[in-house]
C-alpha cells in the first residue's frame, strides 16, 4: 500500500522530537507539506533542518508556539492557514504520587494534553469540513485505559482525549473529515529514555532498564520491549491517509499488547 498525501498540509504539534517528529517525517515521506511545532524557535528550526536532511525535497516549515495557553494555539492556527491534517501530539507527563499533585499541575496537564487539541480542532476543523476532506488524530495513550497509579493526572487527560475525539467525530459525521485517537504504549522516545535513566541502578544499561521497567510497570506487554517512535508513527500516518477513510471515531491501540482487552 502506497500512501500519497501530495497536496495535503499537515500540522503535527510537539513535533521536535519523539512520536511527533517521527510522525512529521512519515507524513513528509508520503508527500504532505508538514508544519513542525514546538515551544522554542531554536528547537523548531533544528527539527525542520533535520527533517529536510532525512526526507529529500521535503516541504516543511516550523511554527514555534507554546500550546499551554489559548494565545499559543491562536498563533499556530493563524500561522498555518488552511490545513488538511491535524495531529494533536503535544503532551506532558510526570510520575507524581496522587497526594502530591497540586491543583496547578492538574490544570497544566489538562491545558496541554486536552485543551491544546480542543483549541486547534476548533480553529482548523471547520475549514476541513467546508472543503470536504480532513484528518484529525489525537495521540492519547494506553494510560487512558489503564490509569497509571504513579501519574493519575496524566491518565485522566489521556482518557479525556479519547472522549473529545469520539465526540468530534460524531460532530463532523458525513463531512469527509475523520477523527480518531491513537493509543501508544511505552515508546523509546528521548523523554522516556531520560526517565528510565533517572530510575537506573548501578551498571544497568538501557536494555536492562527497559526490561526492568516493563517487568515492574507494564508486565502485560506482549511486545516485550519498548516500541520505536517510527512504529507508532506508522499507524498515525495510515490514519491520516485516504485509505483510512472508513476509520473514524475509533481509539486505535499501538501499545504492544499492554492492554488486556479483546476490542
Backbone as CSV, one residue per row, in Angstrom:
resi,resn,N_x,N_y,N_z,CA_x,CA_y,CA_z,C_x,C_y,C_z
1,UNK,0.844,-1.189,0.000,0.000,0.000,0.000,0.884,1.246,0.000
2,UNK,0.612,2.126,-0.939,1.363,3.368,-1.038,0.478,4.522,-0.607
3,UNK,0.879,5.197,0.446,0.131,6.341,0.944,0.628,7.602,0.250
4,UNK,-0.272,8.310,-0.387,0.088,9.519,-1.117,-0.701,10.695,-0.545
5,UNK,0.017,11.606,0.095,-0.603,12.799,0.681,-0.143,14.069,-0.036
6,UNK,0.264,13.917,-1.273,0.697,15.058,-2.060,-0.422,16.099,-2.129
7,UNK,-0.062,17.353,-1.888,-1.044,18.427,-1.930,-1.752,18.669,-0.617
8,UNK,-1.496,17.825,0.388,-2.104,17.992,1.705,-1.138,18.698,2.650
9,UNK,-1.675,19.489,3.556,-0.878,20.156,4.573,-1.200,19.551,5.930
10,UNK,-0.157,19.176,6.654,-0.326,18.524,7.957,0.356,19.332,9.048
11,UNK,-0.343,19.536,10.146,0.230,20.148,11.344,0.411,19.055,12.383
12,UNK,1.624,18.953,12.930,1.900,17.985,13.992,2.412,18.767,15.191
13,UNK,1.658,18.770,16.270,2.080,19.523,17.445,3.107,18.715,18.246
14,UNK,3.968,19.439,18.946,5.002,18.765,19.731,5.861,17.859,18.871
15,UNK,6.301,18.381,17.736,6.951,17.513,16.744,8.443,17.757,16.578
16,UNK,9.100,18.293,17.587,10.551,18.468,17.505,11.299,17.210,17.935
17,UNK,10.597,16.231,18.502,11.244,15.000,18.962,10.180,13.917,19.106
18,UNK,10.637,12.700,19.377,9.745,11.608,19.741,8.733,11.215,18.689
19,UNK,7.548,10.831,19.162,6.480,10.374,18.274,6.061,11.483,17.316
20,UNK,6.035,12.717,17.805,5.641,13.832,16.951,6.591,14.016,15.786
21,UNK,7.899,13.982,16.069,8.875,14.138,14.986,8.783,12.970,14.008
22,UNK,8.674,11.747,14.523,8.566,10.581,13.642,7.322,10.670,12.767
23,UNK,6.242,11.212,13.306,5.020,11.386,12.518,5.224,12.432,11.434
24,UNK,5.911,13.519,11.776,6.202,14.547,10.774,7.031,13.979,9.634
25,UNK,8.026,13.159,9.955,8.848,12.519,8.928,7.999,11.599,8.052
26,UNK,7.159,10.788,8.688,6.317,9.864,7.929,5.358,10.579,6.998
27,UNK,4.769,11.660,7.471,3.847,12.426,6.634,4.584,13.108,5.487
28,UNK,5.788,13.615,5.766,6.590,14.237,4.705,6.968,13.206,3.646
29,UNK,7.327,12.007,4.071,7.666,10.946,3.110,6.476,10.572,2.247
30,UNK,5.268,10.756,2.777,4.060,10.468,1.994,3.688,11.629,1.083
31,UNK,4.461,12.708,1.124,4.249,13.818,0.206,3.549,15.020,0.798
32,UNK,3.187,14.968,2.086,2.482,16.100,2.686,3.428,17.266,2.966
33,UNK,2.889,18.448,2.912,3.578,19.632,3.427,3.395,19.602,4.937
34,UNK,4.490,19.646,5.684,4.427,19.413,7.127,4.801,20.663,7.908
35,UNK,3.969,20.985,8.895,4.249,22.081,9.812,4.743,21.479,11.123
36,UNK,5.999,21.778,11.448,6.604,21.299,12.688,6.347,22.330,13.778
37,UNK,5.972,21.858,14.956,5.655,22.762,16.059,6.392,22.367,17.332
38,UNK,6.832,23.381,18.048,7.432,23.206,19.363,7.386,24.520,20.095
39,UNK,7.897,24.531,21.323,7.804,25.758,22.122,8.861,26.793,21.755
40,UNK,10.058,26.352,21.382,11.135,27.307,21.128,11.481,27.371,19.648
41,UNK,11.821,28.567,19.197,12.208,28.747,17.784,13.442,27.929,17.459
42,UNK,14.384,27.864,18.389,15.613,27.113,18.147,15.317,25.633,17.946
43,UNK,14.506,25.068,18.817,14.178,23.655,18.693,13.413,23.341,17.428
44,UNK,12.491,24.227,17.067,11.712,24.035,15.841,12.612,24.114,14.618
45,UNK,13.491,25.106,14.573,14.393,25.256,13.430,15.288,24.030,13.269
46,UNK,15.785,23.512,14.371,16.645,22.329,14.318,15.871,21.111,13.806
47,UNK,14.632,20.967,14.253,13.825,19.830,13.807,13.506,19.927,12.324
48,UNK,13.182,21.125,11.839,12.902,21.304,10.416,14.140,20.989,9.589
49,UNK,15.294,21.455,10.031,16.541,21.180,9.310,16.823,19.679,9.272
50,UNK,16.614,19.028,10.393,16.829,17.580,10.460,15.863,16.836,9.549
51,UNK,14.595,17.259,9.539,13.596,16.610,8.692,13.960,16.747,7.223
52,UNK,14.376,17.947,6.823,14.752,18.156,5.421,15.967,17.330,5.031
53,UNK,16.844,17.063,5.993,18.004,16.219,5.718,17.600,14.756,5.565
54,UNK,16.565,14.337,6.291,16.135,12.936,6.253,15.226,12.636,5.071
55,UNK,14.432,13.614,4.672,13.461,13.392,3.599,13.800,14.315,2.436
56,UNK,14.287,13.743,1.370,14.677,14.540,0.208,13.487,15.339,-0.317
57,UNK,13.715,16.615,-0.574,12.715,17.522,-1.129,11.487,17.676,-0.224
58,UNK,11.681,17.475,1.067,10.558,17.648,1.989,10.097,19.100,1.998
59,UNK,8.793,19.276,2.003,8.198,20.606,2.121,7.814,20.783,3.584
60,UNK,8.679,21.448,4.338,8.474,21.574,5.772,8.728,22.988,6.231
61,UNK,7.964,23.419,7.195,8.199,24.704,7.830,7.914,24.565,9.311
62,UNK,8.389,25.519,10.087,8.224,25.444,11.522,7.447,26.618,12.072
63,UNK,6.676,26.358,13.116,5.961,27.404,13.837,6.177,27.175,15.322
64,UNK,6.869,28.084,15.969,7.078,27.994,17.406,5.875,28.584,18.123
65,UNK,5.250,27.790,18.982,4.096,28.259,19.756,3.922,27.343,20.953
66,UNK,3.822,27.924,22.131,3.566,27.170,23.353,2.067,26.954,23.458
67,UNK,1.648,25.704,23.360,0.223,25.394,23.292,-0.423,25.211,24.652
68,UNK,0.281,25.616,25.694,-0.292,25.518,27.034,-1.405,26.537,27.250
69,UNK,-1.423,27.592,26.446,-2.467,28.599,26.618,-3.158,28.889,25.292
70,UNK,-4.280,29.579,25.387,-5.086,29.858,24.202,-4.340,30.731,23.204
71,UNK,-3.484,31.627,23.698,-2.746,32.505,22.794,-1.818,31.738,21.880
72,UNK,-1.151,30.726,22.404,-0.254,29.916,21.578,-1.011,29.159,20.502
73,UNK,-2.151,28.592,20.861,-2.967,27.882,19.878,-3.459,28.834,18.799
74,UNK,-3.859,30.029,19.192,-4.338,31.005,18.213,-3.225,31.412,17.258
75,UNK,-2.006,31.555,17.784,-0.877,31.910,16.908,-0.600,30.811,15.894
76,UNK,-0.692,29.568,16.323,-0.447,28.458,15.400,-1.527,28.396,14.328
77,UNK,-2.779,28.525,14.719,-3.881,28.499,13.747,-3.715,29.624,12.733
78,UNK,-3.370,30.804,13.208,-3.194,31.943,12.314,-2.039,31.744,11.346
79,UNK,-0.971,31.089,11.828,0.232,30.929,11.011,0.071,29.896,9.906
80,UNK,-0.758,28.873,10.110,-0.781,27.754,9.166,-1.821,27.912,8.064
81,UNK,-2.848,28.710,8.268,-3.863,28.865,7.236,-4.676,27.600,7.041
82,UNK,-4.922,27.217,5.792,-5.707,26.017,5.509,-4.895,24.766,5.788
83,UNK,-5.491,23.841,6.498,-4.819,22.604,6.904,-5.738,21.429,6.591
84,UNK,-5.142,20.331,6.156,-5.913,19.118,5.852,-5.786,18.058,6.934
85,UNK,-4.666,18.079,7.659,-4.370,17.049,8.657,-3.904,17.727,9.940
86,UNK,-4.474,17.312,11.062,-4.065,17.822,12.368,-3.740,16.647,13.269
87,UNK,-2.487,16.572,13.699,-2.068,15.534,14.646,-1.793,16.214,15.986
88,UNK,-2.706,16.028,16.925,-2.575,16.609,18.259,-1.693,15.694,19.109
89,UNK,-0.400,15.931,19.023,0.568,15.062,19.687,1.151,15.654,20.964
90,UNK,1.196,16.973,21.077,1.883,17.595,22.202,1.303,17.081,23.523
91,UNK,2.198,16.851,24.487,1.722,16.359,25.775,2.804,16.421,26.832
92,UNK,2.381,16.349,28.077,3.304,16.323,29.211,2.940,15.152,30.113
93,UNK,3.933,14.639,30.812,3.687,13.589,31.802,4.754,13.686,32.878
94,UNK,4.443,13.135,34.039,5.402,13.097,35.138,4.857,12.172,36.214
95,UNK,5.685,11.247,36.699,5.236,10.381,37.796,5.272,11.151,39.117
96,UNK,4.102,11.311,39.725,3.981,12.040,40.993,2.921,11.337,41.849
97,UNK,3.199,11.068,43.115,2.167,10.489,43.977,0.918,11.365,44.006
98,UNK,-0.240,10.720,43.995,-1.505,11.451,43.897,-1.620,12.565,44.933
99,UNK,-1.217,12.290,46.176,-1.362,13.273,47.247,-0.490,14.506,47.041
100,UNK,0.509,14.384,46.175,1.450,15.484,45.965,1.187,16.280,44.690
101,UNK,0.111,15.949,43.983,-0.198,16.681,42.748,-1.057,17.888,43.094
102,UNK,-0.535,19.108,42.963,-1.334,20.298,43.290,-2.336,20.613,42.188
103,UNK,-3.289,21.465,42.509,-4.278,21.880,41.510,-3.611,22.465,40.269
104,UNK,-2.513,23.185,40.482,-1.848,23.833,39.352,-1.337,22.814,38.340
105,UNK,-0.875,21.654,38.807,-0.408,20.623,37.882,-1.562,19.922,37.187
106,UNK,-2.658,19.687,37.890,-3.852,19.158,37.224,-4.270,20.107,36.093
107,UNK,-4.266,21.393,36.380,-4.668,22.378,35.386,-3.693,22.412,34.211
108,UNK,-2.387,22.381,34.512,-1.384,22.420,33.437,-1.515,21.197,32.532
109,UNK,-1.666,20.027,33.112,-1.797,18.819,32.308,-3.036,18.883,31.427
110,UNK,-4.132,19.402,31.992,-5.358,19.486,31.205,-5.216,20.491,30.069
111,UNK,-4.570,21.612,30.347,-4.388,22.628,29.309,-3.535,22.102,28.159
112,UNK,-2.416,21.455,28.470,-1.506,20.966,27.425,-2.085,19.749,26.718
113,UNK,-2.494,18.747,27.484,-2.861,17.464,26.892,-4.246,17.450,26.255
114,UNK,-5.153,18.256,26.778,-6.534,18.230,26.272,-6.888,19.512,25.522
115,UNK,-6.760,20.643,26.197,-7.256,21.882,25.614,-6.467,22.336,24.384
116,UNK,-5.189,21.975,24.288,-4.450,22.326,23.072,-5.120,21.718,21.845
117,UNK,-5.482,20.454,21.946,-6.152,19.789,20.832,-7.545,20.326,20.579
118,UNK,-8.257,20.638,21.650,-9.595,21.220,21.503,-9.508,22.543,20.749
119,UNK,-8.590,23.394,21.169,-8.472,24.718,20.547,-8.065,24.640,19.084
120,UNK,-7.112,23.767,18.791,-6.664,23.660,17.404,-7.753,23.054,16.521
121,UNK,-8.447,22.058,17.040,-9.538,21.474,16.260,-10.637,22.503,16.018
122,UNK,-10.942,23.295,17.021,-11.964,24.332,16.870,-11.576,25.344,15.800
123,UNK,-10.276,25.613,15.695,-9.825,26.583,14.706,-9.638,26.022,13.313
124,UNK,-9.354,24.723,13.196,-8.962,24.166,11.900,-9.973,23.202,11.281
125,UNK,-10.751,22.518,12.108,-11.663,21.506,11.567,-12.790,22.105,10.728
126,UNK,-13.372,23.258,11.082,-14.421,23.795,10.205,-13.966,23.997,8.761
127,UNK,-12.716,24.419,8.572,-12.197,24.562,7.221,-12.092,23.233,6.502
128,UNK,-11.653,22.198,7.232,-11.592,20.853,6.639,-12.982,20.416,6.188
129,UNK,-13.956,20.579,7.072,-15.319,20.148,6.755,-15.874,20.926,5.559
130,UNK,-15.547,22.212,5.506,-16.017,23.017,4.383,-15.432,22.574,3.058
131,UNK,-14.199,22.048,3.090,-13.554,21.570,1.856,-13.858,20.103,1.570
132,UNK,-14.495,19.413,2.522,-14.938,18.041,2.295,-13.890,16.975,2.521
133,UNK,-12.783,17.318,3.189,-11.756,16.300,3.465,-10.889,16.766,4.631
134,UNK,-10.595,15.837,5.524,-9.693,16.171,6.625,-9.427,14.968,7.503
135,UNK,-8.322,15.051,8.236,-7.944,14.003,9.173,-7.483,14.663,10.477
136,UNK,-8.041,14.202,11.588,-7.636,14.677,12.909,-7.268,13.466,13.750
137,UNK,-6.101,13.540,14.371,-5.637,12.453,15.232,-5.249,13.028,16.584
138,UNK,-5.821,12.466,17.633,-5.406,12.776,18.994,-4.482,11.662,19.468
139,UNK,-3.239,12.000,19.799,-2.301,10.986,20.279,-2.521,10.839,21.777
140,UNK,-3.261,9.811,22.123,-3.593,9.518,23.507,-2.551,8.548,24.071
141,UNK,-2.970,7.504,24.762,-2.027,6.574,25.388,-2.796,5.377,25.917
142,UNK,-2.081,4.249,26.053,-2.693,3.121,26.747,-3.012,3.484,28.190
143,UNK,-2.367,4.535,28.705,-2.662,5.002,30.065,-4.071,5.558,30.181
144,UNK,-4.718,5.817,29.049,-6.111,6.243,29.069,-7.025,5.117,29.506
145,UNK,-6.607,3.887,29.265,-7.404,2.707,29.608,-6.916,2.048,30.891
146,UNK,-5.619,2.044,31.102,-5.004,1.555,32.339,-4.417,2.762,33.064
147,UNK,-5.221,3.445,33.857,-4.749,4.660,34.522,-3.566,4.307,35.417
148,UNK,-2.383,4.883,35.166,-1.208,4.533,35.967,-1.292,5.170,37.358
149,UNK,-1.172,4.400,38.415,-1.300,4.967,39.761,-0.213,5.973,40.090
150,UNK,0.922,5.900,39.353,2.014,6.833,39.628,1.841,8.175,38.928
151,UNK,0.862,8.282,38.027,0.574,9.576,37.379,-0.884,9.594,36.924
152,UNK,-1.748,9.666,37.907,-3.181,9.627,37.664,-3.624,10.803,36.816
153,UNK,-3.055,11.972,37.065,-3.459,13.163,36.302,-3.176,12.993,34.813
154,UNK,-2.083,12.323,34.471,-1.759,12.047,33.071,-2.812,11.122,32.459
155,UNK,-3.103,10.022,33.150,-4.082,9.072,32.629,-5.445,9.705,32.410
156,UNK,-5.860,10.557,33.340,-7.159,11.214,33.211,-7.208,12.072,31.951
157,UNK,-6.148,12.816,31.669,-6.153,13.659,30.467,-6.139,12.820,29.198
158,UNK,-5.487,11.671,29.238,-5.460,10.819,28.055,-6.823,10.177,27.798
159,UNK,-7.558,9.865,28.863,-8.931,9.394,28.698,-9.796,10.495,28.099
160,UNK,-9.587,11.715,28.564,-10.361,12.842,28.042,-10.125,13.027,26.552
161,UNK,-8.907,12.798,26.094,-8.629,12.937,24.667,-9.474,11.975,23.829
162,UNK,-9.620,10.764,24.311,-10.434,9.781,23.582,-11.879,10.261,23.494
163,UNK,-12.381,10.824,24.596,-13.757,11.322,24.603,-13.925,12.489,23.640
164,UNK,-12.953,13.409,23.622,-13.032,14.536,22.696,-13.014,14.032,21.254
165,UNK,-12.117,13.087,20.966,-12.011,12.568,19.601,-13.314,11.917,19.149
166,UNK,-13.915,11.127,20.030,-15.169,10.461,19.659,-16.289,11.479,19.443
167,UNK,-16.393,12.432,20.364,-17.442,13.434,20.224,-17.274,14.283,18.971
168,UNK,-16.033,14.658,18.671,-15.774,15.460,17.480,-16.063,14.660,16.211
169,UNK,-15.730,13.374,16.225,-16.037,12.530,15.063,-17.531,12.506,14.787
170,UNK,-18.327,12.446,15.850,-19.776,12.455,15.658,-20.249,13.825,15.191
171,UNK,-19.612,14.861,15.669,-19.992,16.224,15.288,-19.785,16.471,13.787
172,UNK,-18.719,15.906,13.218,-18.422,16.140,11.798,-18.814,14.959,10.916
173,UNK,-19.668,14.096,11.426,-20.077,12.905,10.673,-20.588,13.283,9.288
174,UNK,-20.134,12.542,8.274,-20.586,12.747,6.905,-19.935,13.901,6.177
175,UNK,-18.955,14.549,6.818,-18.335,15.736,6.221,-17.101,15.426,5.384
176,UNK,-16.616,14.182,5.469,-15.349,13.843,4.825,-14.166,14.011,5.753
177,UNK,-14.421,14.445,6.984,-13.373,14.581,7.998,-13.472,13.399,8.944
178,UNK,-12.355,12.725,9.181,-12.315,11.651,10.167,-11.552,12.130,11.390
179,UNK,-11.969,11.622,12.548,-11.326,11.970,13.810,-11.117,10.694,14.608
180,UNK,-9.878,10.451,14.997,-9.546,9.239,15.726,-8.539,9.527,16.837
181,UNK,-8.475,8.632,17.791,-7.432,8.657,18.811,-6.507,7.475,18.576
182,UNK,-5.210,7.708,18.720,-4.211,6.641,18.636,-3.587,6.484,20.024
183,UNK,-3.485,5.243,20.478,-3.052,4.968,21.843,-1.724,4.217,21.846
184,UNK,-0.606,4.935,21.903,0.688,4.255,22.019,0.853,3.630,23.403
185,UNK,1.722,2.634,23.442,2.175,2.104,24.717,3.543,2.675,25.025
186,UNK,4.303,2.025,25.903,5.651,2.508,26.220,6.501,2.599,24.950
187,UNK,7.058,3.769,24.710,7.763,4.048,23.462,9.130,4.637,23.763
188,UNK,10.122,4.244,22.969,11.504,4.655,23.207,11.763,6.057,22.668
189,UNK,11.140,7.037,23.294,11.376,8.430,22.931,12.497,8.998,23.798
190,UNK,12.953,10.176,23.417,14.022,10.812,24.182,13.616,11.053,25.631
191,UNK,12.370,11.476,25.836,11.925,11.760,27.200,11.787,10.488,28.028
192,UNK,11.350,9.402,27.400,11.232,8.138,28.132,12.614,7.591,28.490
193,UNK,13.555,7.710,27.569,14.924,7.273,27.878,15.479,8.051,29.063
194,UNK,15.257,9.363,29.073,15.725,10.183,30.192,15.049,9.755,31.492
195,UNK,13.760,9.448,31.417,13.020,8.993,32.592,13.587,7.672,33.110
196,UNK,13.869,6.748,32.198,14.421,5.463,32.613,15.802,5.623,33.242
197,UNK,16.582,6.526,32.684,17.923,6.744,33.228,17.879,7.313,34.637
198,UNK,16.834,8.077,34.937,16.669,8.579,36.297,16.404,7.438,37.276
199,UNK,15.804,6.368,36.775,15.497,5.214,37.622,16.649,4.208,37.690
200,UNK,17.716,4.489,36.978,18.765,3.485,36.795,19.444,3.104,38.096
201,UNK,19.831,1.854,38.149,20.661,1.331,39.212,22.088,1.216,38.684
202,UNK,23.016,1.047,39.559,24.420,0.957,39.133,24.603,-0.133,38.090
203,UNK,25.333,0.213,37.035,25.768,-0.730,35.998,24.633,-1.231,35.100
204,UNK,23.467,-0.606,35.140,22.390,-1.001,34.245,22.509,-0.253,32.926
205,UNK,22.472,-0.994,31.813,22.441,-0.315,30.527,20.988,-0.105,30.116
206,UNK,20.785,0.543,28.975,19.432,0.914,28.575,18.537,-0.302,28.380
207,UNK,19.057,-1.353,27.793,18.241,-2.551,27.567,17.796,-3.159,28.892
208,UNK,18.676,-3.132,29.888,18.300,-3.650,31.207,17.238,-2.768,31.856
209,UNK,17.367,-1.458,31.664,16.387,-0.532,32.210,15.017,-0.765,31.585
210,UNK,14.986,-0.934,30.255,13.727,-1.188,29.568,13.085,-2.477,30.082
211,UNK,13.894,-3.511,30.212,13.384,-4.802,30.668,12.800,-4.690,32.077
212,UNK,13.493,-3.982,32.950,13.006,-3.836,34.327,11.738,-2.984,34.371
213,UNK,11.704,-1.912,33.568,10.513,-1.068,33.544,9.286,-1.862,33.112
214,UNK,9.424,-2.635,32.041,8.290,-3.417,31.562,7.865,-4.453,32.595
215,UNK,8.833,-5.111,33.226,8.511,-6.133,34.215,7.778,-5.546,35.419
216,UNK,8.194,-4.347,35.827,7.626,-3.752,37.032,6.379,-2.921,36.775
217,UNK,6.303,-2.276,35.605,5.224,-1.319,35.360,4.290,-1.703,34.217
218,UNK,4.736,-2.475,33.246,3.885,-2.894,32.128,4.074,-4.390,31.865
219,UNK,3.795,-5.220,32.864,4.062,-6.658,32.718,3.178,-7.350,31.689
220,UNK,2.090,-6.707,31.260,1.201,-7.320,30.273,1.664,-7.104,28.839
221,UNK,2.790,-6.418,28.650,3.277,-6.168,27.291,3.512,-7.480,26.550
222,UNK,2.949,-7.581,25.366,3.194,-8.753,24.515,4.407,-8.539,23.625
223,UNK,4.714,-7.281,23.359,5.858,-6.954,22.523,7.162,-7.281,23.241
224,UNK,7.182,-7.085,24.551,8.369,-7.412,25.343,9.499,-6.415,25.217
225,UNK,9.208,-5.268,24.666,10.195,-4.197,24.522,9.447,-2.897,24.316
226,UNK,10.160,-1.789,24.387,9.549,-0.517,24.049,9.357,-0.424,22.529
227,UNK,8.265,0.161,22.114,8.078,0.430,20.692,8.999,1.567,20.276
228,UNK,9.260,1.673,19.004,10.013,2.822,18.495,9.025,3.911,18.093
229,UNK,9.465,5.176,18.100,8.577,6.240,17.625,8.094,5.999,16.197
230,UNK,8.941,5.410,15.375,8.568,5.156,13.973,7.446,4.127,13.880
231,UNK,7.442,3.144,14.772,6.366,2.148,14.760,5.026,2.794,15.098
232,UNK,5.028,3.689,16.060,3.805,4.400,16.414,3.397,5.338,15.277
233,UNK,4.364,6.024,14.712,4.074,6.977,13.631,3.477,6.280,12.415
234,UNK,3.831,5.048,12.182,3.279,4.332,11.025,1.763,4.242,11.106
235,UNK,1.232,4.002,12.304,-0.224,3.963,12.456,-0.818,5.355,12.289
236,UNK,-0.156,6.349,12.841,-0.651,7.720,12.720,-0.731,8.140,11.248
237,UNK,0.331,7.845,10.497,0.341,8.207,9.076,-0.780,7.484,8.332
238,UNK,-0.982,6.205,8.633,-2.070,5.473,7.979,-3.417,6.119,8.273
239,UNK,-3.667,6.471,9.550,-4.949,7.064,9.919,-5.168,8.394,9.204
240,UNK,-4.073,9.052,8.830,-4.160,10.326,8.098,-4.330,10.127,6.598
241,UNK,-4.328,8.918,6.128,-4.288,8.650,4.691,-5.675,8.559,4.069
242,UNK,-5.755,8.663,2.750,-7.031,8.423,2.062,-7.539,7.005,2.285
243,UNK,-6.606,6.058,2.454,-7.009,4.666,2.645,-7.787,4.442,3.935
244,UNK,-7.653,5.356,4.903,-8.327,5.198,6.197,-9.659,5.932,6.238
245,UNK,-10.284,6.111,5.089,-11.498,6.935,5.004,-12.680,6.372,5.787
246,UNK,-12.691,5.061,6.062,-13.808,4.469,6.806,-13.489,4.284,8.286
247,UNK,-12.354,4.797,8.725,-11.967,4.686,10.134,-12.162,6.042,10.796
248,UNK,-13.158,6.137,11.655,-13.402,7.398,12.361,-14.117,7.112,13.675
249,UNK,-13.871,7.952,14.654,-14.458,7.749,15.976,-13.843,6.612,16.746
250,UNK,-12.654,6.174,16.316,-12.041,4.983,16.900,-10.915,5.350,17.861
251,UNK,-10.646,4.432,18.789,-9.470,4.504,19.662,-8.585,3.338,19.267
252,UNK,-7.516,3.626,18.545,-6.679,2.612,17.907,-5.407,2.399,18.731
253,UNK,-5.200,1.169,19.186,-4.066,0.892,20.061,-2.836,0.487,19.262
254,UNK,-1.694,1.078,19.625,-0.386,0.635,19.130,0.496,0.525,20.369
255,UNK,0.033,-0.342,21.287,0.531,-0.389,22.662,1.372,-1.622,22.956
256,UNK,1.688,-2.393,21.918,2.477,-3.599,22.156,1.712,-4.665,22.927
257,UNK,0.391,-4.543,22.947,-0.417,-5.540,23.636,-0.528,-5.346,25.128
258,UNK,-0.171,-4.162,25.625,-0.219,-3.899,27.071,-1.636,-4.022,27.604
259,UNK,-2.609,-3.474,26.873,-3.994,-3.512,27.339,-4.559,-4.898,27.112
260,UNK,-5.001,-5.523,28.197,-5.519,-6.901,28.112,-7.010,-6.872,27.845
261,UNK,-7.366,-6.453,26.647,-8.762,-6.415,26.243,-8.851,-6.834,24.790
262,UNK,-9.921,-7.527,24.434,-10.058,-8.004,23.050,-10.440,-6.879,22.105
263,UNK,-11.468,-6.031,22.400,-11.823,-4.982,21.441,-10.815,-3.857,21.469
